[in-house]
Amino acid sequence: MNVDSFPSRTFKGVVEHINSVGEYSPRNLQTADERADQVFATRIGLREGRDELRAGMAAFIHVAK
């Protein structure tokens, strides 16, 4: 996981939950291409970085296949 606040750091975590119902983000999608970007809310359990990371920080999660 990477966050904008710490661009040179990678934090480890474990996927704890994935919603079974997808959402579209943002909700005011106009084109078919935009509607293809369906997302599923996911909860990640942190394994490191608990002292540095805060609620509300945007994160990019990389999940191995």
Gaussian input, Z-matrix of N, CA and C with variables (Angstrom, degrees):
# hf/3-21g

backbone

0 1
 N
 C     1     B1
 C     2     B2     1     A1
 N     3     B3     2     A2     1     D1
 C     4     B4     3     A3     2     D2
 C     5     B5     4     A4     3     D3
 N     6     B6     5     A5     4     D4
 C     7     B7     6     A6     5     D5
 C     8     B8     7     A7     6     D6
 N     9     B9     8     A8     7     D7
 C    10    B10     9     A9     8     D8
 C    11    B11    10    A10     9     D9
 N    12    B12    11    A11    10    D10
 C    13    B13    12    A12    11    D11
 C    14    B14    13    A13    12    D12
 N    15    B15    14    A14    13    D13
 C    16    B16    15    A15    14    D14
 C    17    B17    16    A16    15    D15
 N    18    B18    17    A17    16    D16
 C    19    B19    18    A18    17    D17
 C    20    B20    19    A19    18    D18
 N    21    B21    20    A20    19    D19
 C    22    B22    21    A21    20    D20
 C    23    B23    22    A22    21    D21
 N    24    B24    23    A23    22    D22
 C    25    B25    24    A24    23    D23
 C    26    B26    25    A25    24    D24
 N    27    B27    26    A26    25    D25
 C    28    B28    27    A27    26    D26
 C    29    B29    28    A28    27    D27
 N    30    B30    29    A29    28    D28
 C    31    B31    30    A30    29    D29
 C    32    B32    31    A31    30    D30
 N    33    B33    32    A32    31    D31
 C    34    B34    33    A33    32    D32
 C    35    B35    34    A34    33    D33
 N    36    B36    35    A35    34    D34
 C    37    B37    36    A36    35    D35
 C    38    B38    37    A37    36    D36
 N    39    B39    38    A38    37    D37
 C    40    B40    39    A39    38    D38
 C    41    B41    40    A40    39    D39
 N    42    B42    41    A41    40    D40
 C    43    B43    42    A42    41    D41
 C    44    B44    43    A43    42    D42
 N    45    B45    44    A44    43    D43
 C    46    B46    45    A45    44    D44
 C    47    B47    46    A46    45    D45
 N    48    B48    47    A47    46    D46
 C    49    B49    48    A48    47    D47
 C    50    B50    49    A49    48    D48
 N    51    B51    50    A50    49    D49
 C    52    B52    51    A51    50    D50
 C    53    B53    52    A52    51    D51
 N    54    B54    53    A53    52    D52
 C    55    B55    54    A54    53    D53
 C    56    B56    55    A55    54    D54
 N    57    B57    56    A56    55    D55
 C    58    B58    57    A57    56    D56
 C    59    B59    58    A58    57    D57
 N    60    B60    59    A59    58    D58
 C    61    B61    60    A60    59    D59
 C    62    B62    61    A61    60    D60
 N    63    B63    62    A62    61    D61
 C    64    B64    63    A63    62    D62
 C    65    B65    64    A64    63    D63
 N    66    B66    65    A65    64    D64
 C    67    B67    66    A66    65    D65
 C    68    B68    67    A67    66    D66
 N    69    B69    68    A68    67    D67
 C    70    B70    69    A69    68    D68
 C    71    B71    70    A70    69    D69
 N    72    B72    71    A71    70    D70
 C    73    B73    72    A72    71    D71
 C    74    B74    73    A73    72    D72
 N    75    B75    74    A74    73    D73
 C    76    B76    75    A75    74    D74
 C    77    B77    76    A76    75    D75
 N    78    B78    77    A77    76    D76
 C    79    B79    78    A78    77    D77
 C    80    B80    79    A79    78    D78
 N    81    B81    80    A80    79    D79
 C    82    B82    81    A81    80    D80
 C    83    B83    82    A82    81    D81
 N    84    B84    83    A83    82    D82
 C    85    B85    84    A84    83    D83
 C    86    B86    85    A85    84    D84
 N    87    B87    86    A86    85    D85
 C    88    B88    87    A87    86    D86
 C    89    B89    88    A88    87    D87
 N    90    B90    89    A89    88    D88
 C    91    B91    90    A90    89    D89
 C    92    B92    91    A91    90    D90
 N    93    B93    92    A92    91    D91
 C    94    B94    93    A93    92    D92
 C    95    B95    94    A94    93    D93
 N    96    B96    95    A95    94    D94
 C    97    B97    96    A96    95    D95
 C    98    B98    97    A97    96    D96
 N    99    B99    98    A98    97    D97
 C   100   B100    99    A99    98    D98
 C   101   B101   100   A100    99    D99
 N   102   B102   101   A101   100   D100
 C   103   B103   102   A102   101   D101
 C   104   B104   103   A103   102   D102
 N   105   B105   104   A104   103   D103
 C   106   B106   105   A105   104   D104
 C   107   B107   106   A106   105   D105
 N   108   B108   107   A107   106   D106
 C   109   B109   108   A108   107   D107
 C   110   B110   109   A109   108   D108
 N   111   B111   110   A110   109   D109
 C   112   B112   111   A111   110   D110
 C   113   B113   112   A112   111   D111
 N   114   B114   113   A113   112   D112
 C   115   B115   114   A114   113   D113
 C   116   B116   115   A115   114   D114
 N   117   B117   116   A116   115   D115
 C   118   B118   117   A117   116   D116
 C   119   B119   118   A118   117   D117
 N   120   B120   119   A119   118   D118
 C   121   B121   120   A120   119   D119
 C   122   B122   121   A121   120   D120
 N   123   B123   122   A122   121   D121
 C   124   B124   123   A123   122   D122
 C   125   B125   124   A124   123   D123
 N   126   B126   125   A125   124   D124
 C   127   B127   126   A126   125   D125
 C   128   B128   127   A127   126   D126
 N   129   B129   128   A128   127   D127
 C   130   B130   129   A129   128   D128
 C   131   B131   130   A130   129   D129
 N   132   B132   131   A131   130   D130
 C   133   B133   132   A132   131   D131
 C   134   B134   133   A133   132   D132
 N   135   B135   134   A134   133   D133
 C   136   B136   135   A135   134   D134
 C   137   B137   136   A136   135   D135
 N   138   B138   137   A137   136   D136
 C   139   B139   138   A138   137   D137
 C   140   B140   139   A139   138   D138
 N   141   B141   140   A140   139   D139
 C   142   B142   141   A141   140   D140
 C   143   B143   142   A142   141   D141
 N   144   B144   143   A143   142   D142
 C   145   B145   144   A144   143   D143
 C   146   B146   145   A145   144   D144
 N   147   B147   146   A146   145   D145
 C   148   B148   147   A147   146   D146
 C   149   B149   148   A148   147   D147
 N   150   B150   149   A149   148   D148
 C   151   B151   150   A150   149   D149
 C   152   B152   151   A151   150   D150
 N   153   B153   152   A152   151   D151
 C   154   B154   153   A153   152   D152
 C   155   B155   154   A154   153   D153
 N   156   B156   155   A155   154   D154
 C   157   B157   156   A156   155   D155
 C   158   B158   157   A157   156   D156
 N   159   B159   158   A158   157   D157
 C   160   B160   159   A159   158   D158
 C   161   B161   160   A160   159   D159
 N   162   B162   161   A161   160   D160
 C   163   B163   162   A162   161   D161
 C   164   B164   163   A163   162   D162
 N   165   B165   164   A164   163   D163
 C   166   B166   165   A165   164   D164
 C   167   B167   166   A166   165   D165
 N   168   B168   167   A167   166   D166
 C   169   B169   168   A168   167   D167
 C   170   B170   169   A169   168   D168
 N   171   B171   170   A170   169   D169
 C   172   B172   171   A171   170   D170
 C   173   B173   172   A172   171   D171
 N   174   B174   173   A173   172   D172
 C   175   B175   174   A174   173   D173
 C   176   B176   175   A175   174   D174
 N   177   B177   176   A176   175   D175
 C   178   B178   177   A177   176   D176
 C   179   B179   178   A178   177   D177
 N   180   B180   179   A179   178   D178
 C   181   B181   180   A180   179   D179
 C   182   B182   181   A181   180   D180
 N   183   B183   182   A182   181   D181
 C   184   B184   183   A183   182   D182
 C   185   B185   184   A184   183   D183
 N   186   B186   185   A185   184   D184
 C   187   B187   186   A186   185   D185
 C   188   B188   187   A187   186   D186
 N   189   B189   188   A188   187   D187
 C   190   B190   189   A189   188   D188
 C   191   B191   190   A190   189   D189
 N   192   B192   191   A191   190   D190
 C   193   B193   192   A192   191   D191
 C   194   B194   193   A193   192   D192

   B1=1.4287
   B2=1.5154
   B3=1.3301
   B4=1.4562
   B5=1.5206
   B6=1.3308
   B7=1.4613
   B8=1.5175
   B9=1.3367
   B10=1.4633
   B11=1.5184
   B12=1.3242
   B13=1.4637
   B14=1.5226
   B15=1.3415
   B16=1.4614
   B17=1.5322
   B18=1.3390
   B19=1.4717
   B20=1.5260
   B21=1.3147
   B22=1.4611
   B23=1.5280
   B24=1.3332
   B25=1.4639
   B26=1.5145
   B27=1.3108
   B28=1.4582
   B29=1.5207
   B30=1.3297
   B31=1.4554
   B32=1.5243
   B33=1.3208
   B34=1.4600
   B35=1.5202
   B36=1.3344
   B37=1.4520
   B38=1.5157
   B39=1.3259
   B40=1.4584
   B41=1.5231
   B42=1.3374
   B43=1.4592
   B44=1.5251
   B45=1.3312
   B46=1.4608
   B47=1.5205
   B48=1.3345
   B49=1.4631
   B50=1.5251
   B51=1.3353
   B52=1.4603
   B53=1.5198
   B54=1.3397
   B55=1.4650
   B56=1.5134
   B57=1.3101
   B58=1.4607
   B59=1.5215
   B60=1.3336
   B61=1.4661
   B62=1.5235
   B63=1.3125
   B64=1.4566
   B65=1.5149
   B66=1.3287
   B67=1.4612
   B68=1.5125
   B69=1.3259
   B70=1.4575
   B71=1.5149
   B72=1.3042
   B73=1.4521
   B74=1.5188
   B75=1.3110
   B76=1.4631
   B77=1.5245
   B78=1.2981
   B79=1.4607
   B80=1.5308
   B81=1.3108
   B82=1.4623
   B83=1.5336
   B84=1.3130
   B85=1.4540
   B86=1.5230
   B87=1.3428
   B88=1.4490
   B89=1.5215
   B90=1.3240
   B91=1.4637
   B92=1.5264
   B93=1.3355
   B94=1.4652
   B95=1.5207
   B96=1.3354
   B97=1.4671
   B98=1.5257
   B99=1.3209
   B100=1.4603
   B101=1.5245
   B102=1.3289
   B103=1.4666
   B104=1.5277
   B105=1.3264
   B106=1.4649
   B107=1.5280
   B108=1.3278
   B109=1.4672
   B110=1.5222
   B111=1.3040
   B112=1.4580
   B113=1.5226
   B114=1.3206
   B115=1.4620
   B116=1.5229
   B117=1.3058
   B118=1.4540
   B119=1.5223
   B120=1.3239
   B121=1.4669
   B122=1.5273
   B123=1.3291
   B124=1.4601
   B125=1.5240
   B126=1.3210
   B127=1.4615
   B128=1.5261
   B129=1.3253
   B130=1.4642
   B131=1.5247
   B132=1.3213
   B133=1.4644
   B134=1.5172
   B135=1.3180
   B136=1.4633
   B137=1.5193
   B138=1.3063
   B139=1.4611
   B140=1.5253
   B141=1.3378
   B142=1.4631
   B143=1.5158
   B144=1.3222
   B145=1.4546
   B146=1.5106
   B147=1.3088
   B148=1.4707
   B149=1.5226
   B150=1.3235
   B151=1.4678
   B152=1.5272
   B153=1.3371
   B154=1.4679
   B155=1.5313
   B156=1.3170
   B157=1.4560
   B158=1.5196
   B159=1.3376
   B160=1.4652
   B161=1.5224
   B162=1.3197
   B163=1.4620
   B164=1.5265
   B165=1.3218
   B166=1.4554
   B167=1.5156
   B168=1.3228
   B169=1.4674
   B170=1.5266
   B171=1.3203
   B172=1.4634
   B173=1.5175
   B174=1.3259
   B175=1.4619
   B176=1.5238
   B177=1.3186
   B178=1.4627
   B179=1.5071
   B180=1.3345
   B181=1.4557
   B182=1.5110
   B183=1.3220
   B184=1.4618
   B185=1.5172
   B186=1.3357
   B187=1.4541
   B188=1.5241
   B189=1.3119
   B190=1.4674
   B191=1.5148
   B192=1.3259
   B193=1.4849
   B194=1.5069
   A1=107.79
   A2=115.33
   A3=121.90
   A4=109.03
   A5=116.48
   A6=121.78
   A7=108.83
   A8=116.23
   A9=120.96
   A10=112.65
   A11=117.13
   A12=120.95
   A13=113.19
   A14=117.20
   A15=122.82
   A16=108.41
   A17=118.17
   A18=120.59
   A19=115.12
   A20=118.70
   A21=120.17
   A22=113.31
   A23=117.77
   A24=121.26
   A25=111.36
   A26=115.04
   A27=122.78
   A28=107.31
   A29=116.21
   A30=122.06
   A31=109.20
   A32=116.86
   A33=121.47
   A34=110.10
   A35=114.76
   A36=121.11
   A37=109.63
   A38=115.73
   A39=122.70
   A40=108.17
   A41=116.89
   A42=120.83
   A43=107.98
   A44=116.36
   A45=120.99
   A46=112.40
   A47=117.47
   A48=120.33
   A49=109.79
   A50=116.38
   A51=123.46
   A52=106.85
   A53=117.18
   A54=120.32
   A55=110.47
   A56=116.54
   A57=120.70
   A58=112.22
   A59=117.59
   A60=122.13
   A61=108.98
   A62=116.59
   A63=121.29
   A64=112.05
   A65=115.14
   A66=122.95
   A67=107.70
   A68=114.95
   A69=120.30
   A70=107.58
   A71=116.54
   A72=119.94
   A73=109.48
   A74=120.72
   A75=126.87
   A76=111.62
   A77=116.87
   A78=121.40
   A79=113.74
   A80=120.17
   A81=122.02
   A82=111.78
   A83=117.05
   A84=122.37
   A85=110.33
   A86=115.92
   A87=120.47
   A88=113.43
   A89=118.14
   A90=120.51
   A91=111.38
   A92=115.58
   A93=120.68
   A94=111.00
   A95=117.36
   A96=120.24
   A97=111.18
   A98=116.54
   A99=119.80
   A100=111.38
   A101=117.57
   A102=120.77
   A103=111.40
   A104=117.99
   A105=121.03
   A106=111.95
   A107=116.48
   A108=120.94
   A109=110.66
   A110=115.68
   A111=120.68
   A112=108.16
   A113=116.56
   A114=121.18
   A115=109.88
   A116=116.05
   A117=123.07
   A118=108.08
   A119=116.34
   A120=120.09
   A121=108.57
   A122=115.38
   A123=121.31
   A124=109.96
   A125=116.97
   A126=121.52
   A127=107.88
   A128=115.76
   A129=122.64
   A130=108.62
   A131=116.53
   A132=121.64
   A133=109.21
   A134=117.48
   A135=121.55
   A136=111.23
   A137=116.19
   A138=122.30
   A139=110.72
   A140=116.20
   A141=122.01
   A142=108.68
   A143=117.35
   A144=121.61
   A145=115.20
   A146=117.68
   A147=119.50
   A148=112.85
   A149=117.79
   A150=120.74
   A151=111.90
   A152=117.84
   A153=120.93
   A154=113.24
   A155=117.50
   A156=121.24
   A157=111.62
   A158=115.58
   A159=121.71
   A160=110.03
   A161=115.87
   A162=121.52
   A163=109.41
   A164=115.63
   A165=120.93
   A166=114.94
   A167=118.16
   A168=120.36
   A169=109.08
   A170=116.47
   A171=120.41
   A172=108.95
   A173=116.16
   A174=121.06
   A175=110.38
   A176=115.60
   A177=122.60
   A178=106.67
   A179=115.64
   A180=121.53
   A181=108.52
   A182=116.77
   A183=122.74
   A184=107.41
   A185=115.97
   A186=121.15
   A187=108.81
   A188=116.79
   A189=121.14
   A190=109.54
   A191=116.28
   A192=120.85
   A193=110.47
   D1=138.10
   D2=175.68
   D3=-123.69
   D4=143.40
   D5=175.79
   D6=-125.15
   D7=150.80
   D8=-179.03
   D9=-61.19
   D10=-31.47
   D11=-177.51
   D12=-67.49
   D13=-24.74
   D14=179.67
   D15=-131.36
   D16=73.84
   D17=-171.96
   D18=-63.66
   D19=-23.46
   D20=-177.50
   D21=-97.39
   D22=2.92
   D23=-177.99
   D24=-111.58
   D25=148.59
   D26=172.75
   D27=-120.25
   D28=133.09
   D29=-179.42
   D30=-110.89
   D31=141.75
   D32=-180.00
   D33=-95.39
   D34=145.22
   D35=177.94
   D36=-157.25
   D37=176.78
   D38=-178.75
   D39=-129.09
   D40=135.59
   D41=176.19
   D42=-68.76
   D43=119.42
   D44=-179.32
   D45=-100.69
   D46=-29.92
   D47=-177.62
   D48=-158.30
   D49=141.09
   D50=172.54
   D51=-127.53
   D52=125.67
   D53=178.42
   D54=-59.89
   D55=143.84
   D56=179.92
   D57=-82.92
   D58=-12.67
   D59=179.65
   D60=-112.37
   D61=126.57
   D62=179.76
   D63=-80.22
   D64=161.31
   D65=178.27
   D66=-132.54
   D67=162.10
   D68=173.49
   D69=-109.27
   D70=136.36
   D71=-178.27
   D72=-133.51
   D73=124.88
   D74=-4.64
   D75=-73.32
   D76=169.55
   D77=-172.50
   D78=-75.44
   D79=-17.96
   D80=-177.72
   D81=-96.68
   D82=57.21
   D83=-178.43
   D84=-78.33
   D85=140.65
   D86=-174.68
   D87=-112.41
   D88=-35.20
   D89=-173.69
   D90=-109.59
   D91=163.01
   D92=177.71
   D93=-63.01
   D94=-36.23
   D95=178.01
   D96=-61.67
   D97=-41.86
   D98=178.42
   D99=-66.94
   D100=-36.43
   D101=-179.54
   D102=-69.89
   D103=-16.93
   D104=178.00
   D105=-71.56
   D106=-15.84
   D107=-178.53
   D108=-88.58
   D109=65.74
   D110=177.77
   D111=-81.42
   D112=137.55
   D113=-178.96
   D114=-122.49
   D115=154.98
   D116=177.29
   D117=-121.63
   D118=122.94
   D119=177.65
   D120=-60.66
   D121=137.58
   D122=-175.07
   D123=-136.56
   D124=140.79
   D125=174.93
   D126=-105.76
   D127=127.75
   D128=179.20
   D129=-112.62
   D130=127.60
   D131=174.73
   D132=-88.54
   D133=120.37
   D134=-178.14
   D135=-71.10
   D136=138.69
   D137=174.29
   D138=-108.15
   D139=-13.88
   D140=175.13
   D141=-157.19
   D142=159.94
   D143=178.29
   D144=88.48
   D145=10.31
   D146=-177.98
   D147=-62.59
   D148=-28.19
   D149=179.60
   D150=-79.25
   D151=-25.29
   D152=-176.83
   D153=-95.94
   D154=-35.57
   D155=-174.24
   D156=-84.33
   D157=146.40
   D158=-178.97
   D159=-129.25
   D160=155.13
   D161=176.15
   D162=-58.56
   D163=138.50
   D164=178.40
   D165=95.29
   D166=-10.41
   D167=176.54
   D168=-72.91
   D169=129.39
   D170=176.66
   D171=-71.33
   D172=139.13
   D173=-177.86
   D174=-135.12
   D175=149.21
   D176=172.26
   D177=-108.50
   D178=122.96
   D179=-177.34
   D180=-104.65
   D181=131.42
   D182=176.57
   D183=-109.88
   D184=117.32
   D185=-177.68
   D186=-107.93
   D187=125.20
   D188=178.18
   D189=-68.84
   D190=146.27
   D191=179.03
   D192=-74.82

